[in-house]
Amino acid sequence: MRRAGRYREDGPRYAYFPVRPTDQARDDVLAHVVQTYFSGSAEQAVNALLRMSDTKLSDAELNRLREKIRRARQTER
């Protein structure tokens, strides 16, 4: 069952607000995309993102990604 969003009246308009927090909705959608289009492979999804990126990653961004990968490896053990 789909829940209706919250809203408030703003004159003749309605302003709608999401029912779920944005972070939760984003995580759910991303998990669905990875499962559907990349057969559940995070590696393939990351490779696709890197290929389509039209900007270079800064050293700081690369370092943050390395740290997240390092932490993910530790959690697997």
Jmol script that loads the backbone (N, CA, C; Angstrom):
load data "model"
ATOM      1  N   MET A   1       0.844  -1.180   0.000  1.00  0.00           N
ATOM      2  CA  MET A   1       0.000   0.000   0.000  1.00  0.00           C
ATOM      3  C   MET A   1       0.883   1.235   0.000  1.00  0.00           C
ATOM      4  N   ARG A   2       0.629   2.136  -0.892  1.00  0.00           N
ATOM      5  CA  ARG A   2       1.419   3.357  -1.005  1.00  0.00           C
ATOM      6  C   ARG A   2       0.852   4.414  -0.076  1.00  0.00           C
ATOM      7  N   ARG A   3       1.743   4.986   0.733  1.00  0.00           N
ATOM      8  CA  ARG A   3       1.296   6.023   1.665  1.00  0.00           C
ATOM      9  C   ARG A   3       1.380   7.376   0.976  1.00  0.00           C
ATOM     10  N   ALA A   4       0.396   8.177   1.200  1.00  0.00           N
ATOM     11  CA  ALA A   4       0.401   9.524   0.631  1.00  0.00           C
ATOM     12  C   ALA A   4       1.401  10.396   1.388  1.00  0.00           C
ATOM     13  N   GLY A   5       2.003  11.316   0.684  1.00  0.00           N
ATOM     14  CA  GLY A   5       2.950  12.235   1.309  1.00  0.00           C
ATOM     15  C   GLY A   5       2.228  13.254   2.172  1.00  0.00           C
ATOM     16  N   ARG A   6       2.979  13.859   3.045  1.00  0.00           N
ATOM     17  CA  ARG A   6       2.418  14.939   3.850  1.00  0.00           C
ATOM     18  C   ARG A   6       2.392  16.203   3.000  1.00  0.00           C
ATOM     19  N   TYR A   7       1.484  17.082   3.294  1.00  0.00           N
ATOM     20  CA  TYR A   7       1.419  18.320   2.529  1.00  0.00           C
ATOM     21  C   TYR A   7       0.830  19.430   3.392  1.00  0.00           C
ATOM     22  N   ARG A   8       1.039  20.638   2.904  1.00  0.00           N
ATOM     23  CA  ARG A   8       0.364  21.780   3.531  1.00  0.00           C
ATOM     24  C   ARG A   8      -0.139  22.674   2.411  1.00  0.00           C
ATOM     25  N   GLU A   9      -1.196  23.351   2.678  1.00  0.00           N
ATOM     26  CA  GLU A   9      -1.751  24.250   1.672  1.00  0.00           C
ATOM     27  C   GLU A   9      -0.959  25.547   1.682  1.00  0.00           C
ATOM     28  N   ASP A  10      -0.671  26.046   0.487  1.00  0.00           N
ATOM     29  CA  ASP A  10       0.050  27.309   0.319  1.00  0.00           C
ATOM     30  C   ASP A  10      -0.743  28.130  -0.679  1.00  0.00           C
ATOM     31  N   GLY A  11      -1.782  28.781  -0.178  1.00  0.00           N
ATOM     32  CA  GLY A  11      -2.683  29.488  -1.087  1.00  0.00           C
ATOM     33  C   GLY A  11      -3.400  28.465  -1.953  1.00  0.00           C
ATOM     34  N   PRO A  12      -3.393  28.670  -3.270  1.00  0.00           N
ATOM     35  CA  PRO A  12      -4.062  27.715  -4.160  1.00  0.00           C
ATOM     36  C   PRO A  12      -3.222  26.463  -4.449  1.00  0.00           C
ATOM     37  N   ARG A  13      -2.015  26.414  -3.890  1.00  0.00           N
ATOM     38  CA  ARG A  13      -1.106  25.282  -4.154  1.00  0.00           C
ATOM     39  C   ARG A  13      -0.991  24.388  -2.931  1.00  0.00           C
ATOM     40  N   TYR A  14      -0.459  23.204  -3.167  1.00  0.00           N
ATOM     41  CA  TYR A  14      -0.136  22.279  -2.096  1.00  0.00           C
ATOM     42  C   TYR A  14       1.367  22.072  -2.120  1.00  0.00           C
ATOM     43  N   ALA A  15       2.005  22.150  -0.956  1.00  0.00           N
ATOM     44  CA  ALA A  15       3.435  21.849  -0.835  1.00  0.00           C
ATOM     45  C   ALA A  15       3.537  20.468  -0.209  1.00  0.00           C
ATOM     46  N   TYR A  16       4.131  19.518  -0.970  1.00  0.00           N
ATOM     47  CA  TYR A  16       4.242  18.132  -0.509  1.00  0.00           C
ATOM     48  C   TYR A  16       5.603  17.873   0.120  1.00  0.00           C
ATOM     49  N   PHE A  17       5.626  17.006   1.111  1.00  0.00           N
ATOM     50  CA  PHE A  17       6.841  16.636   1.818  1.00  0.00           C
ATOM     51  C   PHE A  17       6.979  15.116   1.771  1.00  0.00           C
ATOM     52  N   PRO A  18       8.193  14.625   1.658  1.00  0.00           N
ATOM     53  CA  PRO A  18       8.368  13.174   1.580  1.00  0.00           C
ATOM     54  C   PRO A  18       7.969  12.486   2.886  1.00  0.00           C
ATOM     55  N   VAL A  19       7.496  11.242   2.747  1.00  0.00           N
ATOM     56  CA  VAL A  19       7.107  10.456   3.909  1.00  0.00           C
ATOM     57  C   VAL A  19       8.351   9.862   4.571  1.00  0.00           C
ATOM     58  N   ARG A  20       9.316   9.440   3.738  1.00  0.00           N
ATOM     59  CA  ARG A  20      10.552   8.835   4.251  1.00  0.00           C
ATOM     60  C   ARG A  20      11.684   9.839   4.157  1.00  0.00           C
ATOM     61  N   PRO A  21      12.655   9.718   5.048  1.00  0.00           N
ATOM     62  CA  PRO A  21      13.827  10.598   4.970  1.00  0.00           C
ATOM     63  C   PRO A  21      14.560  10.392   3.641  1.00  0.00           C
ATOM     64  N   THR A  22      15.118  11.458   3.103  1.00  0.00           N
ATOM     65  CA  THR A  22      15.808  11.416   1.817  1.00  0.00           C
ATOM     66  C   THR A  22      16.936  10.389   1.809  1.00  0.00           C
ATOM     67  N   ASP A  23      17.721  10.319   2.879  1.00  0.00           N
ATOM     68  CA  ASP A  23      18.828   9.358   2.930  1.00  0.00           C
ATOM     69  C   ASP A  23      18.332   7.925   2.775  1.00  0.00           C
ATOM     70  N   GLN A  24      17.246   7.596   3.438  1.00  0.00           N
ATOM     71  CA  GLN A  24      16.697   6.244   3.364  1.00  0.00           C
ATOM     72  C   GLN A  24      16.178   5.963   1.952  1.00  0.00           C
ATOM     73  N   ALA A  25      15.463   6.910   1.373  1.00  0.00           N
ATOM     74  CA  ALA A  25      14.937   6.725   0.021  1.00  0.00           C
ATOM     75  C   ALA A  25      16.078   6.585  -0.979  1.00  0.00           C
ATOM     76  N   ARG A  26      17.113   7.391  -0.839  1.00  0.00           N
ATOM     77  CA  ARG A  26      18.269   7.331  -1.745  1.00  0.00           C
ATOM     78  C   ARG A  26      18.964   5.980  -1.641  1.00  0.00           C
ATOM     79  N   ASP A  27      19.160   5.485  -0.430  1.00  0.00           N
ATOM     80  CA  ASP A  27      19.797   4.181  -0.238  1.00  0.00           C
ATOM     81  C   ASP A  27      18.972   3.061  -0.865  1.00  0.00           C
ATOM     82  N   ASP A  28      17.658   3.111  -0.675  1.00  0.00           N
ATOM     83  CA  ASP A  28      16.787   2.081  -1.234  1.00  0.00           C
ATOM     84  C   ASP A  28      16.816   2.101  -2.764  1.00  0.00           C
ATOM     85  N   VAL A  29      16.761   3.284  -3.350  1.00  0.00           N
ATOM     86  CA  VAL A  29      16.780   3.398  -4.808  1.00  0.00           C
ATOM     87  C   VAL A  29      18.122   2.942  -5.362  1.00  0.00           C
ATOM     88  N   LEU A  30      19.204   3.345  -4.729  1.00  0.00           N
ATOM     89  CA  LEU A  30      20.535   2.937  -5.198  1.00  0.00           C
ATOM     90  C   LEU A  30      20.703   1.427  -5.107  1.00  0.00           C
ATOM     91  N   ALA A  31      20.249   0.818  -4.019  1.00  0.00           N
ATOM     92  CA  ALA A  31      20.324  -0.636  -3.881  1.00  0.00           C
ATOM     93  C   ALA A  31      19.541  -1.312  -5.000  1.00  0.00           C
ATOM     94  N   HIS A  32      18.392  -0.762  -5.343  1.00  0.00           N
ATOM     95  CA  HIS A  32      17.577  -1.317  -6.429  1.00  0.00           C
ATOM     96  C   HIS A  32      18.306  -1.191  -7.772  1.00  0.00           C
ATOM     97  N   VAL A  33      18.915  -0.044  -8.029  1.00  0.00           N
ATOM     98  CA  VAL A  33      19.648   0.164  -9.282  1.00  0.00           C
ATOM     99  C   VAL A  33      20.828  -0.799  -9.376  1.00  0.00           C
ATOM    100  N   VAL A  34      21.597  -0.933  -8.298  1.00  0.00           N
ATOM    101  CA  VAL A  34      22.750  -1.840  -8.305  1.00  0.00           C
ATOM    102  C   VAL A  34      22.281  -3.272  -8.548  1.00  0.00           C
ATOM    103  N   GLN A  35      21.210  -3.689  -7.901  1.00  0.00           N
ATOM    104  CA  GLN A  35      20.705  -5.043  -8.075  1.00  0.00           C
ATOM    105  C   GLN A  35      20.169  -5.253  -9.498  1.00  0.00           C
ATOM    106  N   THR A  36      19.425  -4.290 -10.004  1.00  0.00           N
ATOM    107  CA  THR A  36      18.756  -4.442 -11.291  1.00  0.00           C
ATOM    108  C   THR A  36      19.705  -4.313 -12.474  1.00  0.00           C
ATOM    109  N   TYR A  37      20.560  -3.302 -12.447  1.00  0.00           N
ATOM    110  CA  TYR A  37      21.370  -3.000 -13.629  1.00  0.00           C
ATOM    111  C   TYR A  37      22.803  -3.523 -13.557  1.00  0.00           C
ATOM    112  N   PHE A  38      23.240  -3.906 -12.359  1.00  0.00           N
ATOM    113  CA  PHE A  38      24.624  -4.359 -12.198  1.00  0.00           C
ATOM    114  C   PHE A  38      24.698  -5.727 -11.525  1.00  0.00           C
ATOM    115  N   SER A  39      23.603  -6.462 -11.557  1.00  0.00           N
ATOM    116  CA  SER A  39      23.537  -7.809 -10.973  1.00  0.00           C
ATOM    117  C   SER A  39      24.055  -7.839  -9.537  1.00  0.00           C
ATOM    118  N   GLY A  40      23.801  -6.790  -8.794  1.00  0.00           N
ATOM    119  CA  GLY A  40      24.207  -6.728  -7.397  1.00  0.00           C
ATOM    120  C   GLY A  40      25.672  -6.394  -7.178  1.00  0.00           C
ATOM    121  N   SER A  41      26.410  -6.068  -8.247  1.00  0.00           N
ATOM    122  CA  SER A  41      27.842  -5.802  -8.131  1.00  0.00           C
ATOM    123  C   SER A  41      28.123  -4.321  -7.880  1.00  0.00           C
ATOM    124  N   ALA A  42      28.563  -4.018  -6.659  1.00  0.00           N
ATOM    125  CA  ALA A  42      28.937  -2.642  -6.334  1.00  0.00           C
ATOM    126  C   ALA A  42      30.130  -2.210  -7.180  1.00  0.00           C
ATOM    127  N   GLU A  43      31.037  -3.157  -7.451  1.00  0.00           N
ATOM    128  CA  GLU A  43      32.215  -2.838  -8.264  1.00  0.00           C
ATOM    129  C   GLU A  43      31.803  -2.359  -9.651  1.00  0.00           C
ATOM    130  N   GLN A  44      30.884  -3.062 -10.298  1.00  0.00           N
ATOM    131  CA  GLN A  44      30.431  -2.651 -11.629  1.00  0.00           C
ATOM    132  C   GLN A  44      29.732  -1.295 -11.578  1.00  0.00           C
ATOM    133  N   ALA A  45      28.964  -1.057 -10.528  1.00  0.00           N
ATOM    134  CA  ALA A  45      28.263   0.222 -10.391  1.00  0.00           C
ATOM    135  C   ALA A  45      29.254   1.374 -10.217  1.00  0.00           C
ATOM    136  N   VAL A  46      30.273   1.166  -9.382  1.00  0.00           N
ATOM    137  CA  VAL A  46      31.289   2.210  -9.168  1.00  0.00           C
ATOM    138  C   VAL A  46      32.059   2.460 -10.456  1.00  0.00           C
ATOM    139  N   ASN A  47      32.412   1.379 -11.178  1.00  0.00           N
ATOM    140  CA  ASN A  47      33.104   1.554 -12.458  1.00  0.00           C
ATOM    141  C   ASN A  47      32.274   2.377 -13.433  1.00  0.00           C
ATOM    142  N   ALA A  48      30.973   2.128 -13.484  1.00  0.00           N
ATOM    143  CA  ALA A  48      30.100   2.886 -14.374  1.00  0.00           C
ATOM    144  C   ALA A  48      30.070   4.363 -13.968  1.00  0.00           C
ATOM    145  N   LEU A  49      30.008   4.631 -12.675  1.00  0.00           N
ATOM    146  CA  LEU A  49      30.012   6.019 -12.200  1.00  0.00           C
ATOM    147  C   LEU A  49      31.319   6.729 -12.564  1.00  0.00           C
ATOM    148  N   LEU A  50      32.428   6.018 -12.409  1.00  0.00           N
ATOM    149  CA  LEU A  50      33.723   6.622 -12.733  1.00  0.00           C
ATOM    150  C   LEU A  50      33.863   6.870 -14.234  1.00  0.00           C
ATOM    151  N   ARG A  51      33.338   5.960 -15.056  1.00  0.00           N
ATOM    152  CA  ARG A  51      33.402   6.138 -16.509  1.00  0.00           C
ATOM    153  C   ARG A  51      32.580   7.334 -16.962  1.00  0.00           C
ATOM    154  N   MET A  52      31.430   7.540 -16.348  1.00  0.00           N
ATOM    155  CA  MET A  52      30.549   8.612 -16.803  1.00  0.00           C
ATOM    156  C   MET A  52      30.896   9.970 -16.202  1.00  0.00           C
ATOM    157  N   SER A  53      31.792   9.987 -15.235  1.00  0.00           N
ATOM    158  CA  SER A  53      32.177  11.239 -14.588  1.00  0.00           C
ATOM    159  C   SER A  53      32.963  12.104 -15.572  1.00  0.00           C
ATOM    160  N   ASP A  54      32.497  13.316 -15.782  1.00  0.00           N
ATOM    161  CA  ASP A  54      33.194  14.200 -16.714  1.00  0.00           C
ATOM    162  C   ASP A  54      34.212  15.089 -16.014  1.00  0.00           C
ATOM    163  N   THR A  55      34.350  14.907 -14.721  1.00  0.00           N
ATOM    164  CA  THR A  55      35.345  15.685 -13.979  1.00  0.00           C
ATOM    165  C   THR A  55      36.320  14.734 -13.311  1.00  0.00           C
ATOM    166  N   LYS A  56      37.494  15.218 -13.087  1.00  0.00           N
ATOM    167  CA  LYS A  56      38.505  14.421 -12.389  1.00  0.00           C
ATOM    168  C   LYS A  56      38.229  14.493 -10.891  1.00  0.00           C
ATOM    169  N   LEU A  57      38.515  13.382 -10.217  1.00  0.00           N
ATOM    170  CA  LEU A  57      38.377  13.369  -8.765  1.00  0.00           C
ATOM    171  C   LEU A  57      39.595  14.052  -8.150  1.00  0.00           C
ATOM    172  N   SER A  58      39.345  14.860  -7.155  1.00  0.00           N
ATOM    173  CA  SER A  58      40.448  15.535  -6.468  1.00  0.00           C
ATOM    174  C   SER A  58      41.177  14.531  -5.580  1.00  0.00           C
ATOM    175  N   ASP A  59      42.361  14.896  -5.135  1.00  0.00           N
ATOM    176  CA  ASP A  59      43.113  14.037  -4.216  1.00  0.00           C
ATOM    177  C   ASP A  59      42.319  13.788  -2.938  1.00  0.00           C
ATOM    178  N   ALA A  60      41.628  14.808  -2.460  1.00  0.00           N
ATOM    179  CA  ALA A  60      40.830  14.661  -1.238  1.00  0.00           C
ATOM    180  C   ALA A  60      39.692  13.656  -1.459  1.00  0.00           C
ATOM    181  N   GLU A  61      39.024  13.735  -2.609  1.00  0.00           N
ATOM    182  CA  GLU A  61      37.945  12.789  -2.907  1.00  0.00           C
ATOM    183  C   GLU A  61      38.483  11.362  -3.023  1.00  0.00           C
ATOM    184  N   LEU A  62      39.601  11.208  -3.703  1.00  0.00           N
ATOM    185  CA  LEU A  62      40.218   9.882  -3.824  1.00  0.00           C
ATOM    186  C   LEU A  62      40.601   9.328  -2.458  1.00  0.00           C
ATOM    187  N   ASN A  63      41.137  10.177  -1.610  1.00  0.00           N
ATOM    188  CA  ASN A  63      41.515   9.732  -0.260  1.00  0.00           C
ATOM    189  C   ASN A  63      40.296   9.304   0.547  1.00  0.00           C
ATOM    190  N   ARG A  64      39.184  10.045   0.429  1.00  0.00           N
ATOM    191  CA  ARG A  64      37.958   9.667   1.134  1.00  0.00           C
ATOM    192  C   ARG A  64      37.441   8.328   0.620  1.00  0.00           C
ATOM    193  N   LEU A  65      37.496   8.116  -0.690  1.00  0.00           N
ATOM    194  CA  LEU A  65      37.060   6.837  -1.254  1.00  0.00           C
ATOM    195  C   LEU A  65      37.952   5.693  -0.777  1.00  0.00           C
ATOM    196  N   ARG A  66      39.250   5.923  -0.763  1.00  0.00           N
ATOM    197  CA  ARG A  66      40.174   4.889  -0.262  1.00  0.00           C
ATOM    198  C   ARG A  66      39.853   4.520   1.184  1.00  0.00           C
ATOM    199  N   GLU A  67      39.569   5.525   1.991  1.00  0.00           N
ATOM    200  CA  GLU A  67      39.258   5.288   3.405  1.00  0.00           C
ATOM    201  C   GLU A  67      37.958   4.495   3.534  1.00  0.00           C
ATOM    202  N   LYS A  68      36.967   4.808   2.731  1.00  0.00           N
ATOM    203  CA  LYS A  68      35.703   4.065   2.784  1.00  0.00           C
ATOM    204  C   LYS A  68      35.903   2.623   2.350  1.00  0.00           C
ATOM    205  N   ILE A  69      36.739   2.400   1.350  1.00  0.00           N
ATOM    206  CA  ILE A  69      37.044   1.034   0.910  1.00  0.00           C
ATOM    207  C   ILE A  69      37.776   0.285   2.012  1.00  0.00           C
ATOM    208  N   ARG A  70      38.728   0.948   2.653  1.00  0.00           N
ATOM    209  CA  ARG A  70      39.478   0.318   3.744  1.00  0.00           C
ATOM    210  C   ARG A  70      38.530  -0.097   4.866  1.00  0.00           C
ATOM    211  N   ARG A  71      37.603   0.802   5.231  1.00  0.00           N
ATOM    212  CA  ARG A  71      36.652   0.487   6.303  1.00  0.00           C
ATOM    213  C   ARG A  71      35.710  -0.648   5.896  1.00  0.00           C
ATOM    214  N   ALA A  72      35.305  -0.670   4.635  1.00  0.00           N
ATOM    215  CA  ALA A  72      34.420  -1.736   4.158  1.00  0.00           C
ATOM    216  C   ALA A  72      35.139  -3.080   4.226  1.00  0.00           C
ATOM    217  N   ARG A  73      36.425  -3.095   3.914  1.00  0.00           N
ATOM    218  CA  ARG A  73      37.193  -4.328   4.010  1.00  0.00           C
ATOM    219  C   ARG A  73      37.271  -4.821   5.453  1.00  0.00           C
ATOM    220  N   GLN A  74      37.456  -3.903   6.382  1.00  0.00           N
ATOM    221  CA  GLN A  74      37.544  -4.289   7.792  1.00  0.00           C
ATOM    222  C   GLN A  74      36.233  -4.862   8.299  1.00  0.00           C
ATOM    223  N   THR A  75      35.127  -4.331   7.822  1.00  0.00           N
ATOM    224  CA  THR A  75      33.823  -4.822   8.271  1.00  0.00           C
ATOM    225  C   THR A  75      33.546  -6.218   7.736  1.00  0.00           C
ATOM    226  N   GLU A  76      34.137  -6.554   6.594  1.00  0.00           N
ATOM    227  CA  GLU A  76      33.927  -7.882   6.018  1.00  0.00           C
ATOM    228  C   GLU A  76      34.623  -8.964   6.835  1.00  0.00           C
ATOM    229  N   ARG A  77      35.698  -8.616   7.491  1.00  0.00           N
ATOM    230  CA  ARG A  77      36.502  -9.621   8.216  1.00  0.00           C
ATOM    231  C   ARG A  77      35.882 -10.033   9.501  1.00  0.00           C
TER     232      ARG A  77
END
end "model"
wireframe off; spacefill off
backbone 0.3
color backbone group
